[in-house]
């Protein structure tokens, strides 16, 4: 669990897109980065949160008010 807010601006941006039903490919295109980079950001957030799934990361980020629906 995160004690403090540690999401980078880019990580937050990516999860904002994910909760708005964007695919990895769509996010990569919109941000002009590779799909692998998007997946790396997602993995980094999951690791920071200590979760094993994207959906779990989204739930935790919502609870922490890092992202909103």
HTML snippet that shows the backbone in 3Dmol.js (N, CA, C, O; Angstrom):
<script src="https://3Dmol.org/build/3Dmol-min.js"></script>
<div id="view" style="width:600px;height:400px;position:relative"></div>
<script>
const pdb = `
ATOM      1  N   UNK A   1       0.843  -1.199   0.000  1.00  0.00           N
ATOM      2  CA  UNK A   1       0.000   0.000   0.000  1.00  0.00           C
ATOM      3  C   UNK A   1       0.882   1.254   0.000  1.00  0.00           C
ATOM      4  O   UNK A   1       1.942   1.281   0.626  1.00  0.00           O
ATOM      5  N   UNK A   2       0.436   2.266  -0.695  1.00  0.00           N
ATOM      6  CA  UNK A   2       1.210   3.500  -0.765  1.00  0.00           C
ATOM      7  C   UNK A   2       0.956   4.346   0.479  1.00  0.00           C
ATOM      8  O   UNK A   2      -0.191   4.587   0.854  1.00  0.00           O
ATOM      9  N   UNK A   3       2.036   4.793   1.113  1.00  0.00           N
ATOM     10  CA  UNK A   3       1.868   5.693   2.253  1.00  0.00           C
ATOM     11  C   UNK A   3       1.585   7.109   1.775  1.00  0.00           C
ATOM     12  O   UNK A   3       0.830   7.850   2.404  1.00  0.00           O
ATOM     13  N   UNK A   4       2.195   7.474   0.662  1.00  0.00           N
ATOM     14  CA  UNK A   4       2.002   8.816   0.131  1.00  0.00           C
ATOM     15  C   UNK A   4       1.789   8.717  -1.372  1.00  0.00           C
ATOM     16  O   UNK A   4       1.934   7.650  -1.967  1.00  0.00           O
ATOM     17  N   UNK A   5       1.451   9.822  -1.959  1.00  0.00           N
ATOM     18  CA  UNK A   5       1.192   9.844  -3.394  1.00  0.00           C
ATOM     19  C   UNK A   5       2.509   9.740  -4.141  1.00  0.00           C
ATOM     20  O   UNK A   5       3.359  10.627  -4.057  1.00  0.00           O
ATOM     21  N   UNK A   6       2.664   8.656  -4.867  1.00  0.00           N
ATOM     22  CA  UNK A   6       3.931   8.454  -5.567  1.00  0.00           C
ATOM     23  C   UNK A   6       3.750   8.232  -7.068  1.00  0.00           C
ATOM     24  O   UNK A   6       4.708   7.891  -7.761  1.00  0.00           O
ATOM     25  N   UNK A   7       2.552   8.418  -7.566  1.00  0.00           N
ATOM     26  CA  UNK A   7       2.344   8.269  -9.008  1.00  0.00           C
ATOM     27  C   UNK A   7       3.003   9.435  -9.730  1.00  0.00           C
ATOM     28  O   UNK A   7       2.893  10.589  -9.317  1.00  0.00           O
ATOM     29  N   UNK A   8       3.684   9.106 -10.810  1.00  0.00           N
ATOM     30  CA  UNK A   8       4.202  10.185 -11.644  1.00  0.00           C
ATOM     31  C   UNK A   8       3.039  10.764 -12.447  1.00  0.00           C
ATOM     32  O   UNK A   8       1.964  10.170 -12.531  1.00  0.00           O
ATOM     33  N   UNK A   9       3.277  11.923 -13.030  1.00  0.00           N
ATOM     34  CA  UNK A   9       2.247  12.555 -13.854  1.00  0.00           C
ATOM     35  C   UNK A   9       1.829  11.605 -14.986  1.00  0.00           C
ATOM     36  O   UNK A   9       0.642  11.477 -15.287  1.00  0.00           O
ATOM     37  N   UNK A  10       2.807  10.946 -15.607  1.00  0.00           N
ATOM     38  CA  UNK A  10       2.536  10.034 -16.727  1.00  0.00           C
ATOM     39  C   UNK A  10       1.751   8.814 -16.273  1.00  0.00           C
ATOM     40  O   UNK A  10       0.820   8.388 -16.956  1.00  0.00           O
ATOM     41  N   UNK A  11       2.118   8.243 -15.119  1.00  0.00           N
ATOM     42  CA  UNK A  11       1.392   7.084 -14.609  1.00  0.00           C
ATOM     43  C   UNK A  11      -0.066   7.438 -14.344  1.00  0.00           C
ATOM     44  O   UNK A  11      -0.969   6.670 -14.675  1.00  0.00           O
ATOM     45  N   UNK A  12      -0.286   8.597 -13.749  1.00  0.00           N
ATOM     46  CA  UNK A  12      -1.660   9.029 -13.476  1.00  0.00           C
ATOM     47  C   UNK A  12      -2.423   9.212 -14.779  1.00  0.00           C
ATOM     48  O   UNK A  12      -3.578   8.803 -14.898  1.00  0.00           O
ATOM     49  N   UNK A  13      -1.772   9.826 -15.748  1.00  0.00           N
ATOM     50  CA  UNK A  13      -2.383  10.057 -17.059  1.00  0.00           C
ATOM     51  C   UNK A  13      -2.814   8.729 -17.695  1.00  0.00           C
ATOM     52  O   UNK A  13      -3.915   8.620 -18.234  1.00  0.00           O
ATOM     53  N   UNK A  14      -1.945   7.737 -17.627  1.00  0.00           N
ATOM     54  CA  UNK A  14      -2.248   6.433 -18.218  1.00  0.00           C
ATOM     55  C   UNK A  14      -3.432   5.781 -17.518  1.00  0.00           C
ATOM     56  O   UNK A  14      -4.322   5.245 -18.178  1.00  0.00           O
ATOM     57  N   UNK A  15      -3.452   5.821 -16.190  1.00  0.00           N
ATOM     58  CA  UNK A  15      -4.579   5.212 -15.475  1.00  0.00           C
ATOM     59  C   UNK A  15      -5.874   6.000 -15.671  1.00  0.00           C
ATOM     60  O   UNK A  15      -6.957   5.415 -15.646  1.00  0.00           O
ATOM     61  N   UNK A  16      -5.780   7.305 -15.865  1.00  0.00           N
ATOM     62  CA  UNK A  16      -6.976   8.088 -16.205  1.00  0.00           C
ATOM     63  C   UNK A  16      -7.560   7.584 -17.525  1.00  0.00           C
ATOM     64  O   UNK A  16      -8.778   7.464 -17.663  1.00  0.00           O
ATOM     65  N   UNK A  17      -6.696   7.292 -18.488  1.00  0.00           N
ATOM     66  CA  UNK A  17      -7.170   6.743 -19.769  1.00  0.00           C
ATOM     67  C   UNK A  17      -7.728   5.334 -19.592  1.00  0.00           C
ATOM     68  O   UNK A  17      -8.750   4.994 -20.189  1.00  0.00           O
ATOM     69  N   UNK A  18      -7.069   4.516 -18.781  1.00  0.00           N
ATOM     70  CA  UNK A  18      -7.542   3.139 -18.571  1.00  0.00           C
ATOM     71  C   UNK A  18      -8.949   3.111 -17.989  1.00  0.00           C
ATOM     72  O   UNK A  18      -9.785   2.320 -18.427  1.00  0.00           O
ATOM     73  N   UNK A  19      -9.220   3.970 -17.002  1.00  0.00           N
ATOM     74  CA  UNK A  19     -10.559   3.966 -16.409  1.00  0.00           C
ATOM     75  C   UNK A  19     -11.601   4.526 -17.371  1.00  0.00           C
ATOM     76  O   UNK A  19     -12.804   4.365 -17.167  1.00  0.00           O
ATOM     77  N   UNK A  20     -11.121   5.186 -18.423  1.00  0.00           N
ATOM     78  CA  UNK A  20     -12.036   5.664 -19.458  1.00  0.00           C
ATOM     79  C   UNK A  20     -12.066   4.720 -20.658  1.00  0.00           C
ATOM     80  O   UNK A  20     -12.380   5.112 -21.781  1.00  0.00           O
ATOM     81  N   UNK A  21     -11.726   3.460 -20.377  1.00  0.00           N
ATOM     82  CA  UNK A  21     -11.888   2.371 -21.336  1.00  0.00           C
ATOM     83  C   UNK A  21     -10.985   2.458 -22.568  1.00  0.00           C
ATOM     84  O   UNK A  21     -11.345   1.961 -23.635  1.00  0.00           O
ATOM     85  N   UNK A  22      -9.829   3.081 -22.427  1.00  0.00           N
ATOM     86  CA  UNK A  22      -8.878   3.136 -23.544  1.00  0.00           C
ATOM     87  C   UNK A  22      -7.974   1.914 -23.492  1.00  0.00           C
ATOM     88  O   UNK A  22      -7.615   1.446 -22.412  1.00  0.00           O
ATOM     89  N   UNK A  23      -7.608   1.400 -24.657  1.00  0.00           N
ATOM     90  CA  UNK A  23      -6.703   0.255 -24.723  1.00  0.00           C
ATOM     91  C   UNK A  23      -5.258   0.736 -24.618  1.00  0.00           C
ATOM     92  O   UNK A  23      -4.967   1.924 -24.754  1.00  0.00           O
ATOM     93  N   UNK A  24      -4.369  -0.213 -24.374  1.00  0.00           N
ATOM     94  CA  UNK A  24      -2.937   0.105 -24.327  1.00  0.00           C
ATOM     95  C   UNK A  24      -2.509   0.765 -25.630  1.00  0.00           C
ATOM     96  O   UNK A  24      -1.763   1.744 -25.627  1.00  0.00           O
ATOM     97  N   UNK A  25      -2.985   0.222 -26.735  1.00  0.00           N
ATOM     98  CA  UNK A  25      -2.627   0.759 -28.053  1.00  0.00           C
ATOM     99  C   UNK A  25      -3.139   2.193 -28.222  1.00  0.00           C
ATOM    100  O   UNK A  25      -2.414   3.064 -28.703  1.00  0.00           O
ATOM    101  N   UNK A  26      -4.394   2.431 -27.824  1.00  0.00           N
ATOM    102  CA  UNK A  26      -4.966   3.784 -27.939  1.00  0.00           C
ATOM    103  C   UNK A  26      -4.202   4.780 -27.067  1.00  0.00           C
ATOM    104  O   UNK A  26      -3.938   5.908 -27.483  1.00  0.00           O
ATOM    105  N   UNK A  27      -3.851   4.350 -25.854  1.00  0.00           N
ATOM    106  CA  UNK A  27      -3.105   5.233 -24.948  1.00  0.00           C
ATOM    107  C   UNK A  27      -1.743   5.560 -25.555  1.00  0.00           C
ATOM    108  O   UNK A  27      -1.317   6.715 -25.550  1.00  0.00           O
ATOM    109  N   UNK A  28      -1.068   4.544 -26.074  1.00  0.00           N
ATOM    110  CA  UNK A  28       0.246   4.746 -26.693  1.00  0.00           C
ATOM    111  C   UNK A  28       0.156   5.750 -27.837  1.00  0.00           C
ATOM    112  O   UNK A  28       1.004   6.635 -27.959  1.00  0.00           O
ATOM    113  N   UNK A  29      -0.858   5.615 -28.664  1.00  0.00           N
ATOM    114  CA  UNK A  29      -1.040   6.522 -29.801  1.00  0.00           C
ATOM    115  C   UNK A  29      -1.308   7.947 -29.322  1.00  0.00           C
ATOM    116  O   UNK A  29      -0.717   8.898 -29.833  1.00  0.00           O
ATOM    117  N   UNK A  30      -2.197   8.092 -28.344  1.00  0.00           N
ATOM    118  CA  UNK A  30      -2.547   9.431 -27.848  1.00  0.00           C
ATOM    119  C   UNK A  30      -1.360  10.134 -27.192  1.00  0.00           C
ATOM    120  O   UNK A  30      -1.216  11.352 -27.303  1.00  0.00           O
ATOM    121  N   UNK A  31      -0.504   9.359 -26.503  1.00  0.00           N
ATOM    122  CA  UNK A  31       0.617   9.955 -25.788  1.00  0.00           C
ATOM    123  C   UNK A  31       1.912   9.937 -26.599  1.00  0.00           C
ATOM    124  O   UNK A  31       2.954  10.412 -26.149  1.00  0.00           O
ATOM    125  N   UNK A  32       1.818   9.376 -27.807  1.00  0.00           N
ATOM    126  CA  UNK A  32       2.978   9.304 -28.694  1.00  0.00           C
ATOM    127  C   UNK A  32       4.151   8.553 -28.050  1.00  0.00           C
ATOM    128  O   UNK A  32       5.305   8.975 -28.135  1.00  0.00           O
ATOM    129  N   UNK A  33       3.817   7.424 -27.403  1.00  0.00           N
ATOM    130  CA  UNK A  33       4.823   6.539 -26.817  1.00  0.00           C
ATOM    131  C   UNK A  33       4.503   5.111 -27.272  1.00  0.00           C
ATOM    132  O   UNK A  33       3.433   4.864 -27.828  1.00  0.00           O
ATOM    133  N   UNK A  34       5.412   4.186 -27.041  1.00  0.00           N
ATOM    134  CA  UNK A  34       5.179   2.808 -27.477  1.00  0.00           C
ATOM    135  C   UNK A  34       4.227   2.087 -26.529  1.00  0.00           C
ATOM    136  O   UNK A  34       4.054   2.488 -25.377  1.00  0.00           O
ATOM    137  N   UNK A  35       3.613   1.016 -27.032  1.00  0.00           N
ATOM    138  CA  UNK A  35       2.738   0.201 -26.185  1.00  0.00           C
ATOM    139  C   UNK A  35       3.539  -0.395 -25.036  1.00  0.00           C
ATOM    140  O   UNK A  35       3.035  -0.518 -23.920  1.00  0.00           O
ATOM    141  N   UNK A  36       4.783  -0.765 -25.308  1.00  0.00           N
ATOM    142  CA  UNK A  36       5.632  -1.333 -24.258  1.00  0.00           C
ATOM    143  C   UNK A  36       5.849  -0.322 -23.128  1.00  0.00           C
ATOM    144  O   UNK A  36       5.850  -0.693 -21.954  1.00  0.00           O
ATOM    145  N   UNK A  37       6.028   0.934 -23.478  1.00  0.00           N
ATOM    146  CA  UNK A  37       6.207   1.976 -22.464  1.00  0.00           C
ATOM    147  C   UNK A  37       4.936   2.114 -21.620  1.00  0.00           C
ATOM    148  O   UNK A  37       5.010   2.276 -20.402  1.00  0.00           O
ATOM    149  N   UNK A  38       3.782   2.050 -22.267  1.00  0.00           N
ATOM    150  CA  UNK A  38       2.512   2.109 -21.528  1.00  0.00           C
ATOM    151  C   UNK A  38       2.439   0.937 -20.550  1.00  0.00           C
ATOM    152  O   UNK A  38       2.108   1.115 -19.378  1.00  0.00           O
ATOM    153  N   UNK A  39       2.754  -0.274 -21.048  1.00  0.00           N
ATOM    154  CA  UNK A  39       2.715  -1.456 -20.178  1.00  0.00           C
ATOM    155  C   UNK A  39       3.719  -1.334 -19.032  1.00  0.00           C
ATOM    156  O   UNK A  39       3.439  -1.766 -17.913  1.00  0.00           O
ATOM    157  N   UNK A  40       4.881  -0.753 -19.303  1.00  0.00           N
ATOM    158  CA  UNK A  40       5.878  -0.554 -18.246  1.00  0.00           C
ATOM    159  C   UNK A  40       5.353   0.374 -17.155  1.00  0.00           C
ATOM    160  O   UNK A  40       5.541   0.111 -15.967  1.00  0.00           O
ATOM    161  N   UNK A  41       4.693   1.462 -17.559  1.00  0.00           N
ATOM    162  CA  UNK A  41       4.115   2.389 -16.570  1.00  0.00           C
ATOM    163  C   UNK A  41       3.069   1.669 -15.726  1.00  0.00           C
ATOM    164  O   UNK A  41       3.028   1.829 -14.507  1.00  0.00           O
ATOM    165  N   UNK A  42       2.225   0.873 -16.384  1.00  0.00           N
ATOM    166  CA  UNK A  42       1.178   0.136 -15.662  1.00  0.00           C
ATOM    167  C   UNK A  42       1.820  -0.841 -14.671  1.00  0.00           C
ATOM    168  O   UNK A  42       1.391  -0.938 -13.521  1.00  0.00           O
ATOM    169  N   UNK A  43       2.845  -1.558 -15.126  1.00  0.00           N
ATOM    170  CA  UNK A  43       3.549  -2.509 -14.251  1.00  0.00           C
ATOM    171  C   UNK A  43       4.185  -1.811 -13.063  1.00  0.00           C
ATOM    172  O   UNK A  43       4.137  -2.317 -11.942  1.00  0.00           O
ATOM    173  N   UNK A  44       4.780  -0.649 -13.305  1.00  0.00           N
ATOM    174  CA  UNK A  44       5.408   0.111 -12.221  1.00  0.00           C
ATOM    175  C   UNK A  44       4.388   0.490 -11.159  1.00  0.00           C
ATOM    176  O   UNK A  44       4.658   0.384  -9.963  1.00  0.00           O
ATOM    177  N   UNK A  45       3.212   0.932 -11.600  1.00  0.00           N
ATOM    178  CA  UNK A  45       2.156   1.315 -10.651  1.00  0.00           C
ATOM    179  C   UNK A  45       1.698   0.089  -9.873  1.00  0.00           C
ATOM    180  O   UNK A  45       1.521   0.154  -8.656  1.00  0.00           O
ATOM    181  N   UNK A  46       1.506  -1.023 -10.568  1.00  0.00           N
ATOM    182  CA  UNK A  46       1.069  -2.252  -9.896  1.00  0.00           C
ATOM    183  C   UNK A  46       2.088  -2.671  -8.839  1.00  0.00           C
ATOM    184  O   UNK A  46       1.720  -3.115  -7.751  1.00  0.00           O
ATOM    185  N   UNK A  47       3.362  -2.527  -9.166  1.00  0.00           N
ATOM    186  CA  UNK A  47       4.422  -2.865  -8.218  1.00  0.00           C
ATOM    187  C   UNK A  47       4.401  -1.917  -7.011  1.00  0.00           C
ATOM    188  O   UNK A  47       4.537  -2.360  -5.870  1.00  0.00           O
ATOM    189  N   UNK A  48       4.232  -0.627  -7.263  1.00  0.00           N
ATOM    190  CA  UNK A  48       4.160   0.357  -6.173  1.00  0.00           C
ATOM    191  C   UNK A  48       3.008   0.035  -5.227  1.00  0.00           C
ATOM    192  O   UNK A  48       3.123   0.201  -4.013  1.00  0.00           O
ATOM    193  N   UNK A  49       1.899  -0.426  -5.796  1.00  0.00           N
ATOM    194  CA  UNK A  49       0.691  -0.709  -5.009  1.00  0.00           C
ATOM    195  C   UNK A  49       0.700  -2.110  -4.399  1.00  0.00           C
ATOM    196  O   UNK A  49      -0.089  -2.410  -3.504  1.00  0.00           O
ATOM    197  N   UNK A  50       1.601  -2.963  -4.893  1.00  0.00           N
ATOM    198  CA  UNK A  50       1.654  -4.335  -4.401  1.00  0.00           C
ATOM    199  C   UNK A  50       0.482  -5.173  -4.856  1.00  0.00           C
ATOM    200  O   UNK A  50       0.000  -6.029  -4.114  1.00  0.00           O
ATOM    201  N   UNK A  51       0.015  -4.931  -6.086  1.00  0.00           N
ATOM    202  CA  UNK A  51      -1.110  -5.700  -6.636  1.00  0.00           C
ATOM    203  C   UNK A  51      -0.657  -6.449  -7.890  1.00  0.00           C
ATOM    204  O   UNK A  51       0.369  -6.127  -8.489  1.00  0.00           O
ATOM    205  N   UNK A  52      -1.452  -7.464  -8.273  1.00  0.00           N
ATOM    206  CA  UNK A  52      -1.064  -8.311  -9.396  1.00  0.00           C
ATOM    207  C   UNK A  52      -1.915  -8.117 -10.653  1.00  0.00           C
ATOM    208  O   UNK A  52      -1.669  -8.764 -11.671  1.00  0.00           O
ATOM    209  N   UNK A  53      -2.900  -7.242 -10.588  1.00  0.00           N
ATOM    210  CA  UNK A  53      -3.786  -7.046 -11.742  1.00  0.00           C
ATOM    211  C   UNK A  53      -4.092  -5.562 -11.935  1.00  0.00           C
ATOM    212  O   UNK A  53      -4.123  -4.782 -10.983  1.00  0.00           O
ATOM    213  N   UNK A  54      -4.314  -5.202 -13.185  1.00  0.00           N
ATOM    214  CA  UNK A  54      -4.664  -3.804 -13.513  1.00  0.00           C
ATOM    215  C   UNK A  54      -5.906  -3.358 -12.769  1.00  0.00           C
ATOM    216  O   UNK A  54      -5.975  -2.243 -12.252  1.00  0.00           O
ATOM    217  N   UNK A  55      -6.903  -4.263 -12.723  1.00  0.00           N
ATOM    218  CA  UNK A  55      -8.161  -3.888 -12.061  1.00  0.00           C
ATOM    219  C   UNK A  55      -7.935  -3.605 -10.581  1.00  0.00           C
ATOM    220  O   UNK A  55      -8.530  -2.683 -10.025  1.00  0.00           O
ATOM    221  N   UNK A  56      -7.076  -4.398  -9.942  1.00  0.00           N
ATOM    222  CA  UNK A  56      -6.762  -4.158  -8.527  1.00  0.00           C
ATOM    223  C   UNK A  56      -6.071  -2.810  -8.366  1.00  0.00           C
ATOM    224  O   UNK A  56      -6.336  -2.081  -7.410  1.00  0.00           O
ATOM    225  N   UNK A  57      -5.186  -2.479  -9.302  1.00  0.00           N
ATOM    226  CA  UNK A  57      -4.500  -1.185  -9.258  1.00  0.00           C
ATOM    227  C   UNK A  57      -5.510  -0.049  -9.370  1.00  0.00           C
ATOM    228  O   UNK A  57      -5.427   0.936  -8.637  1.00  0.00           O
ATOM    229  N   UNK A  58      -6.457  -0.186 -10.285  1.00  0.00           N
ATOM    230  CA  UNK A  58      -7.488   0.845 -10.465  1.00  0.00           C
ATOM    231  C   UNK A  58      -8.280   1.024  -9.173  1.00  0.00           C
ATOM    232  O   UNK A  58      -8.519   2.152  -8.742  1.00  0.00           O
ATOM    233  N   UNK A  59      -8.686  -0.080  -8.556  1.00  0.00           N
ATOM    234  CA  UNK A  59      -9.464  -0.014  -7.319  1.00  0.00           C
ATOM    235  C   UNK A  59      -8.671   0.705  -6.226  1.00  0.00           C
ATOM    236  O   UNK A  59      -9.205   1.575  -5.537  1.00  0.00           O
ATOM    237  N   UNK A  60      -7.395   0.340  -6.070  1.00  0.00           N
ATOM    238  CA  UNK A  60      -6.552   0.981  -5.055  1.00  0.00           C
ATOM    239  C   UNK A  60      -6.371   2.469  -5.334  1.00  0.00           C
ATOM    240  O   UNK A  60      -6.436   3.289  -4.418  1.00  0.00           O
ATOM    241  N   UNK A  61      -6.142   2.817  -6.604  1.00  0.00           N
ATOM    242  CA  UNK A  61      -5.951   4.225  -6.963  1.00  0.00           C
ATOM    243  C   UNK A  61      -7.216   5.033  -6.723  1.00  0.00           C
ATOM    244  O   UNK A  61      -7.145   6.198  -6.330  1.00  0.00           O
ATOM    245  N   UNK A  62      -8.369   4.426  -6.957  1.00  0.00           N
ATOM    246  CA  UNK A  62      -9.647   5.106  -6.661  1.00  0.00           C
ATOM    247  C   UNK A  62      -9.781   5.338  -5.168  1.00  0.00           C
ATOM    248  O   UNK A  62     -10.166   6.424  -4.736  1.00  0.00           O
ATOM    249  N   UNK A  63      -9.464   4.313  -4.372  1.00  0.00           N
ATOM    250  CA  UNK A  63      -9.539   4.441  -2.909  1.00  0.00           C
ATOM    251  C   UNK A  63      -8.619   5.533  -2.400  1.00  0.00           C
ATOM    252  O   UNK A  63      -8.954   6.245  -1.453  1.00  0.00           O
ATOM    253  N   UNK A  64      -7.441   5.669  -3.038  1.00  0.00           N
ATOM    254  CA  UNK A  64      -6.448   6.658  -2.619  1.00  0.00           C
ATOM    255  C   UNK A  64      -6.701   8.039  -3.218  1.00  0.00           C
ATOM    256  O   UNK A  64      -5.935   8.974  -2.988  1.00  0.00           O
ATOM    257  N   UNK A  65      -7.784   8.159  -3.989  1.00  0.00           N
ATOM    258  CA  UNK A  65      -8.121   9.408  -4.672  1.00  0.00           C
ATOM    259  C   UNK A  65      -7.013   9.885  -5.621  1.00  0.00           C
ATOM    260  O   UNK A  65      -6.842  11.084  -5.840  1.00  0.00           O
ATOM    261  N   UNK A  66      -6.272   8.936  -6.172  1.00  0.00           N
ATOM    262  CA  UNK A  66      -5.246   9.278  -7.170  1.00  0.00           C
ATOM    263  C   UNK A  66      -5.880   9.474  -8.540  1.00  0.00           C
ATOM    264  O   UNK A  66      -5.408  10.267  -9.354  1.00  0.00           O
ATOM    265  N   UNK A  67      -6.962   8.732  -8.777  1.00  0.00           N
ATOM    266  CA  UNK A  67      -7.718   8.853 -10.027  1.00  0.00           C
ATOM    267  C   UNK A  67      -9.198   8.909  -9.676  1.00  0.00           C
ATOM    268  O   UNK A  67      -9.593   8.587  -8.555  1.00  0.00           O
ATOM    269  N   UNK A  68     -10.005   9.318 -10.633  1.00  0.00           N
ATOM    270  CA  UNK A  68     -11.453   9.328 -10.416  1.00  0.00           C
ATOM    271  C   UNK A  68     -12.155   8.813 -11.658  1.00  0.00           C
ATOM    272  O   UNK A  68     -11.589   8.785 -12.750  1.00  0.00           O
ATOM    273  N   UNK A  69     -13.393   8.411 -11.466  1.00  0.00           N
ATOM    274  CA  UNK A  69     -14.175   7.881 -12.597  1.00  0.00           C
ATOM    275  C   UNK A  69     -14.894   9.003 -13.306  1.00  0.00           C
ATOM    276  O   UNK A  69     -15.603   8.762 -14.283  1.00  0.00           O
TER     277      UNK A  69
END
`;
const viewer = $3Dmol.createViewer("view");
viewer.addModel(pdb, "pdb");
viewer.setStyle({}, {cartoon: {color: "spectrum"}});
viewer.zoomTo();
viewer.render();
</script>
